[in-house]
Amino acid sequence: MKKKKTTLTVFAVHILGLIFLVIPQCSQNENGGNTESAVPQNISQNKTEGIPDSLDEHQSKINKGETLSDILLSFDVPFTTISKIVRAFNQVDDVRKIQPGKNYSAFFENDSVYKLKYFLYEKDPVNYILVSMDDTIKVTIGEKKVETKERRVSGVINSSLYTTLKDLAVSDKLALSLSEVFAWQIDFYRIQKGDTFKVIFEEEFIDGKFIGIGKITSADFVHWGEKYYAFYFEQDGDGEYFDEEGKSLRKAFLKTPVKFSRISSGFSNRRFHPVLKTYKAHLGTDFAAPTGTPIFSVGDGVVIEAGYKGNNGNHVKIRHNGTYTTQYLHMSKIKTGIRSGVKVKQGQVIGFVGQTGLATGPHVCFRFWKNRNQVNHRKEKFPASHPVKSANMENYLNTMNHLRNLLSFISIEKTEIAKL
């Protein structure tokens, strides 16, 4: 295979000292040499350390179906050497997880023999795996230095959050980040014209090239005339988002949609149906209770269906955010005022237990969707929802007031960039 001679660009940025705890391992190979899998104390602080400038570099991408062995063979690496490299590689990562489309660089010594000396595989824009083939075979892991810049941006939504950010020359990844921060407060499917936002966030760069959105430090979002705040704060080593009063923006679900009930039928991929007299999937949980027992929404959300529908009988379906949706079947009656488009709160009565549709007795069949797939909610692990601890409240309020002050000075018409 013809080797391309290009300038060395992979290490044009400063690279951080390698992290990850990897214990050096040495073993005698069949030819008497050593193979090592280790993380050196100080590697590639600049492009001249670890990989000499004098080497020729060939850059490419992993092709579909291509393995590390295939690539090394194309560079005339002997089978015995490849075997040692694969063993050393597996000490720091699974060689089978090398993915098509990922970048790699091969560095060649151009003396009397054109010989591969280093192979660098980029797991992502930040993290890499480096194979060095000097006196010993060594596989190391590391990460490139990421430069972080703070950016302050604001806008008025005319059609969608995505298009507004695009008009502001901001990555659409910020829209996803905002939807995750405000997942429980704002229905991003119902963003309307005139909603406004201000956000202070981090953008990440490597060698001056944008690679992604970092954390949002603070934001306010006006949706349907109501203002929502989010402030990032760390306590006990964990960071999350809180409102002005120090309450977590995350909310847990109620464990059941009815009180004083019992589970009459659980979630199953194969259950004998008492009416149809056949085995079929039951992708929900049945809670038996007397007719007329109130049924509660297990979380805040927006009603997207409410009415009578075939085997479901009287039912209500609620979208809680971009991830979670719930449904409540066989109601004797849907509560007055519960209809499509109505916002509901956690614990709010949405209907009453019955046996309408395909049901043999009074119960509510509770169904739960995660990322559009029906799942067993009893096996899901939901994030805890805790306020700022009293011991941290003074510190939080000082931080929150400072961030809220910064937000107040952001003009809706302007954006600005400042280096951290």
VOKENU-357763 format. One line per 4 residues: number of its first residue (from 1); their letters; for each residue x, y, z of C-alpha. Coordinates in nm, 2 decimals, padded with zeros to 4 digits. Layout:
REM VOKENU-357763
NUM	a	X,Y,Z  ... $
REM end
This chain:
REM VOKENU-357763
1	mkkk	00.00,00.00,00.00  00.14,00.34,-00.09  00.22,00.55,00.22  00.12,00.92,00.21 $
5	kttl	00.37,01.18,00.34  00.19,01.45,00.52  00.28,01.70,00.79  00.24,01.59,01.15 $
9	tvfa	-00.09,01.74,01.26  -00.23,01.50,01.52  -00.03,01.65,01.80  -00.06,02.02,01.70 $
13	vhil	-00.23,02.08,02.04  -00.09,02.02,02.38  -00.20,01.68,02.51  -00.28,01.62,02.87 $
17	glif	-00.08,01.36,03.07  -00.25,01.03,03.04  -00.51,00.94,03.30  -00.68,00.60,03.35 $
21	lvip	-00.51,00.36,03.60  -00.35,00.09,03.40  -00.11,-00.15,03.56  00.20,-00.22,03.35 $
25	qcsq	00.22,-00.58,03.23  00.52,-00.74,03.07  00.55,-01.09,02.94  00.82,-01.26,02.74 $
29	neng	00.71,-01.31,02.38  00.81,-01.60,02.16  01.10,-01.41,02.01  01.24,-01.31,02.35 $
33	gnte	01.12,-00.95,02.34  00.88,-00.78,02.58  00.53,-00.65,02.52  00.39,-00.38,02.74 $
37	savp	00.06,-00.23,02.82  00.11,00.08,03.02  00.04,00.45,03.07  00.36,00.65,03.09 $
41	qnis	00.39,00.93,03.34  00.43,01.20,03.08  00.36,01.14,02.71  00.30,01.37,02.42 $
45	qnkt	00.29,01.71,02.60  00.37,01.84,02.26  00.41,01.69,01.91  00.79,01.63,01.95 $
49	egip	00.75,01.42,02.26  00.66,01.05,02.20  00.64,01.09,01.82  00.93,01.26,01.64 $
53	dsld	00.86,01.53,01.39  01.09,01.34,01.14  00.83,01.06,01.09  00.60,01.05,00.79 $
57	ehqs	00.23,01.05,00.88  -00.05,00.87,00.70  -00.41,00.97,00.80  -00.72,00.78,00.72 $
61	kink	-01.05,00.64,00.86  -01.15,00.29,00.96  -01.35,00.13,00.68  -01.66,-00.08,00.74 $
65	getl	-01.56,-00.44,00.83  -01.20,-00.34,00.87  -01.01,-00.46,01.18  -00.69,-00.34,01.34 $
69	sdil	-00.52,-00.65,01.20  -00.63,-00.56,00.85  -00.49,-00.21,00.88  -00.16,-00.32,01.02 $
73	lsfd	-00.12,-00.59,00.75  -00.17,-00.32,00.48  00.14,-00.15,00.64  00.35,-00.47,00.61 $
77	vpft	00.35,-00.54,00.98  00.44,-00.91,01.04  00.17,-01.14,01.18  00.38,-01.21,01.49 $
81	tisk	00.40,-00.84,01.57  00.03,-00.79,01.50  -00.05,-01.07,01.75  00.15,-00.90,02.02 $
85	ivra	-00.01,-00.56,01.94  -00.36,-00.70,01.97  -00.28,-00.86,02.31  -00.13,-00.54,02.44 $
89	fnqv	-00.42,-00.34,02.29  -00.67,-00.55,02.48  -00.51,-00.46,02.81  -00.64,-00.10,02.77 $
93	ddvr	-00.94,-00.14,02.55  -01.13,-00.41,02.35  -00.98,-00.42,02.01  -01.31,-00.55,01.87 $
97	kiqp	-01.47,-00.21,01.95  -01.27,-00.03,01.69  -01.55,00.15,01.49  -01.59,00.23,01.12 $
101	gkny	-01.56,00.59,01.04  -01.31,00.67,01.33  -00.99,00.85,01.24  -00.64,00.69,01.27 $
105	saff	-00.29,00.80,01.20  00.01,00.59,01.11  00.37,00.72,01.15  00.65,00.58,00.95 $
109	ends	01.03,00.59,00.97  01.17,00.67,00.63  01.52,00.54,00.65  01.65,00.25,00.44 $
113	vykl	01.33,00.07,00.52  00.99,00.23,00.53  00.87,00.10,00.87  00.56,00.17,01.09 $
117	kyfl	00.67,00.31,01.42  00.34,00.44,01.58  -00.03,00.39,01.52  -00.28,00.62,01.68 $
121	yekd	-00.65,00.54,01.69  -00.89,00.82,01.78  -01.18,00.69,01.98  -01.35,01.03,01.97 $
125	pvny	-01.22,01.39,01.92  -01.07,01.38,02.27  -00.96,01.03,02.36  -00.70,00.82,02.17 $
129	ilvs	-00.51,00.50,02.19  -00.15,00.50,02.08  00.05,00.19,01.97  00.43,00.24,01.97 $
133	mddt	00.66,-00.02,01.81  01.01,00.06,01.92  01.22,-00.18,02.12  00.90,-00.30,02.29 $
137	ikvt	00.54,-00.29,02.19  00.36,-00.05,02.40  -00.01,00.05,02.40  -00.11,00.37,02.58 $
141	igek	-00.43,00.57,02.62  -00.46,00.94,02.65  -00.66,01.25,02.58  -00.60,01.57,02.39 $
145	kvet	-00.61,01.90,02.56  -00.96,02.06,02.54  -00.99,02.44,02.54  -01.31,02.56,02.70 $
149	kerr	-01.48,02.89,02.61  -01.78,03.04,02.78  -02.05,03.17,02.56  -02.36,03.37,02.64 $
153	vsgv	-02.65,03.36,02.40  -03.01,03.46,02.39  -03.30,03.46,02.15  -03.66,03.49,02.07 $
157	inss	-03.82,03.17,01.91  -04.00,03.24,01.59  -04.04,02.88,01.47  -03.83,02.64,01.67 $
161	lytt	-03.55,02.64,01.92  -03.33,02.46,01.66  -03.38,02.72,01.38  -03.33,03.00,01.63 $
165	lkdl	-03.00,02.86,01.75  -02.90,02.80,01.38  -02.97,03.17,01.31  -02.75,03.26,01.60 $
169	avsd	-02.46,03.04,01.47  -02.49,02.81,01.77  -02.46,02.43,01.76  -02.79,02.25,01.76 $
173	klal	-02.64,02.04,02.03  -02.73,02.32,02.27  -03.10,02.26,02.19  -03.06,01.90,02.31 $
177	slse	-02.87,02.01,02.62  -03.15,02.26,02.71  -03.42,02.00,02.66  -03.24,01.78,02.90 $
181	vfaw	-03.19,02.05,03.17  -03.55,02.16,03.15  -03.70,01.82,03.07  -03.95,01.83,03.36 $
185	qidf	-04.04,02.20,03.34  -04.09,02.26,02.96  -04.26,02.06,02.69  -04.02,02.12,02.40 $
189	yriq	-04.28,01.97,02.16  -04.50,02.27,02.24  -04.24,02.55,02.21  -04.44,02.85,02.08 $
193	kgdt	-04.35,03.16,01.89  -04.25,03.44,02.13  -04.08,03.21,02.39  -03.74,03.35,02.49 $
197	fkvi	-03.42,03.21,02.64  -03.09,03.32,02.78  -02.82,03.07,02.85  -02.46,03.07,02.96 $
201	feee	-02.28,02.76,02.85  -01.94,02.61,02.76  -01.81,02.54,02.41  -01.52,02.30,02.37 $
205	fidg	-01.24,02.32,02.12  -00.93,02.11,02.02  -00.66,02.30,01.83  -00.92,02.57,01.76 $
209	kfig	-01.17,02.33,01.62  -01.52,02.31,01.78  -01.59,01.97,01.91  -01.91,02.01,02.12 $
213	igki	-02.11,02.17,02.40  -01.99,02.15,02.75  -02.21,02.21,03.06  -02.47,02.48,03.08 $
217	tsad	-02.39,02.69,03.38  -02.72,02.89,03.40  -03.02,02.96,03.19  -03.37,03.11,03.20 $
221	fvhw	-03.64,03.01,02.96  -03.97,03.19,02.92  -04.23,02.94,02.80  -04.60,03.02,02.76 $
225	geky	-04.54,03.34,02.97  -04.38,03.15,03.26  -04.01,03.19,03.34  -03.80,02.89,03.44 $
229	yafy	-03.45,02.91,03.58  -03.17,02.65,03.59  -02.85,02.69,03.78  -02.57,02.44,03.78 $
233	feqd	-02.43,02.36,04.13  -02.21,02.08,04.27  -02.24,01.92,04.60  -02.08,01.60,04.73 $
237	gdge	-01.89,01.57,04.41  -02.21,01.56,04.19  -02.34,01.85,03.98  -02.70,01.91,03.88 $
241	yfde	-02.95,02.18,03.81  -03.16,02.37,04.07  -03.42,02.65,04.06  -03.40,02.98,04.25 $
245	egks	-03.50,02.82,04.58  -03.25,02.54,04.55  -03.50,02.27,04.44  -03.38,02.01,04.20 $
249	lrka	-03.51,02.04,03.84  -03.53,01.66,03.82  -03.84,01.50,03.94  -03.90,01.13,04.02 $
253	flkt	-04.22,00.94,03.92  -04.48,00.82,04.16  -04.44,00.44,04.20  -04.81,00.37,04.12 $
257	pvkf	-05.09,00.56,03.96  -05.35,00.45,04.22  -05.35,00.42,04.60  -05.45,00.11,04.80 $
261	sris	-05.42,-00.11,04.50  -05.26,-00.45,04.42  -05.08,-00.57,04.11  -05.31,-00.82,03.94 $
265	sgfs	-05.09,-00.87,03.63  -04.73,-00.77,03.57  -04.53,-00.67,03.27  -04.46,-00.97,03.05 $
269	nrrf	-04.37,-01.06,02.69  -04.59,-01.37,02.71  -04.90,-01.37,02.93  -05.22,-01.58,02.90 $
273	hpvl	-05.49,-01.33,02.82  -05.80,-01.40,03.04  -06.04,-01.27,02.77  -05.87,-01.37,02.44 $
277	ktyk	-05.77,-01.71,02.59  -05.43,-01.70,02.41  -05.07,-01.61,02.50  -04.96,-01.26,02.40 $
281	ahlg	-04.74,-00.98,02.53  -04.87,-00.77,02.82  -04.65,-00.45,02.80  -04.80,-00.29,03.11 $
285	tdfa	-04.88,-00.34,03.47  -05.23,-00.39,03.60  -05.33,-00.24,03.93  -05.66,-00.38,04.06 $
289	aptg	-05.88,-00.14,04.26  -06.25,-00.08,04.32  -06.44,00.10,04.04  -06.42,00.48,04.09 $
293	tpif	-06.08,00.48,04.26  -05.90,00.80,04.16  -05.61,00.75,03.91  -05.32,00.99,03.93 $
297	svgd	-05.06,01.11,03.68  -04.73,00.97,03.80  -04.55,01.29,03.69  -04.58,01.64,03.54 $
301	gvvi	-04.66,01.64,03.17  -04.89,01.72,02.88  -05.20,01.51,02.79  -05.16,01.39,02.43 $
305	eagy	-05.45,01.15,02.42  -05.78,01.13,02.61  -06.09,00.94,02.51  -06.24,00.60,02.43 $
309	kgnn	-06.04,00.37,02.20  -06.13,00.01,02.13  -05.97,-00.24,02.37  -05.81,00.04,02.58 $
313	gnhv	-06.15,00.17,02.67  -06.14,00.51,02.83  -05.77,00.60,02.85  -05.53,00.89,02.90 $
317	kirh	-05.18,00.92,02.76  -04.93,01.17,02.90  -04.60,01.29,02.76  -04.37,01.39,03.05 $
321	ngty	-04.07,01.50,02.85  -03.87,01.40,02.55  -03.79,01.06,02.71  -04.09,00.94,02.91 $
325	ttqy	-04.46,00.89,02.83  -04.72,00.71,03.03  -05.07,00.57,02.96  -05.37,00.47,03.18 $
329	lhms	-05.63,00.23,03.04  -05.98,00.10,03.12  -06.10,00.40,03.31  -06.47,00.41,03.41 $
333	kikt	-06.45,00.79,03.35  -06.19,01.04,03.24  -06.19,01.34,03.48  -06.36,01.65,03.35 $
337	girs	-06.11,01.89,03.19  -05.86,01.62,03.10  -05.81,01.65,02.73  -05.54,01.66,02.47 $
341	gvkv	-05.31,01.96,02.52  -05.38,02.01,02.89  -05.08,02.03,03.13  -05.11,01.81,03.44 $
345	kqgq	-04.91,01.79,03.76  -04.76,01.49,03.94  -05.03,01.34,04.16  -05.32,01.52,03.98 $
349	vigf	-05.64,01.30,03.93  -05.69,01.23,03.56  -05.96,00.96,03.58  -06.12,00.68,03.78 $
353	vgqt	-06.07,00.30,03.78  -06.31,00.10,03.57  -06.32,-00.19,03.33  -06.40,-00.03,02.99 $
357	glat	-06.26,-00.19,02.68  -06.11,-00.54,02.70  -06.11,-00.60,03.07  -06.25,-00.87,03.31 $
361	gphv	-06.26,-00.66,03.62  -06.20,-00.31,03.76  -05.83,-00.21,03.72  -05.60,00.04,03.55 $
365	cfrf	-05.35,-00.09,03.30  -05.05,00.13,03.34  -04.81,00.16,03.04  -04.47,00.33,03.04 $
369	wknr	-04.26,00.44,02.74  -03.89,00.53,02.75  -03.75,00.67,02.43  -04.06,00.54,02.24 $
373	nqvn	-04.02,00.18,02.37  -04.25,00.03,02.62  -04.06,-00.08,02.93  -04.13,-00.23,03.27 $
377	hrke	-04.14,00.09,03.49  -04.08,-00.13,03.80  -03.74,-00.22,03.68  -03.64,00.13,03.57 $
381	kfpa	-03.39,00.33,03.79  -03.49,00.69,03.79  -03.26,00.97,03.91  -03.31,01.09,04.26 $
385	shpv	-03.46,01.43,04.32  -03.30,01.61,04.61  -03.28,01.98,04.69  -02.96,02.16,04.78 $
389	ksan	-02.85,02.05,05.13  -02.90,02.30,05.41  -02.53,02.29,05.48  -02.47,02.41,05.12 $
393	meny	-02.76,02.65,05.09  -02.57,02.97,05.17  -02.30,02.88,04.91  -02.57,02.79,04.66 $
397	lntm	-02.77,03.11,04.71  -02.45,03.32,04.65  -02.37,03.12,04.34  -02.73,03.14,04.21 $
401	nhlr	-02.76,03.52,04.27  -02.44,03.58,04.09  -02.55,03.37,03.79  -02.90,03.52,03.78 $
405	nlls	-02.73,03.86,03.78  -02.53,03.76,03.48  -02.84,03.64,03.30  -03.02,03.97,03.37 $
409	fisi	-02.75,04.16,03.19  -02.78,03.96,02.87  -02.97,04.14,02.60  -03.22,03.93,02.40 $
413	ekte	-03.08,04.07,02.08  -02.71,04.01,02.15  -02.47,03.72,02.18  -02.12,03.74,02.32 $
417	iakl	-01.82,03.51,02.36  -01.57,03.52,02.64  -01.28,03.30,02.72  -01.29,03.13,03.06 $
REM end
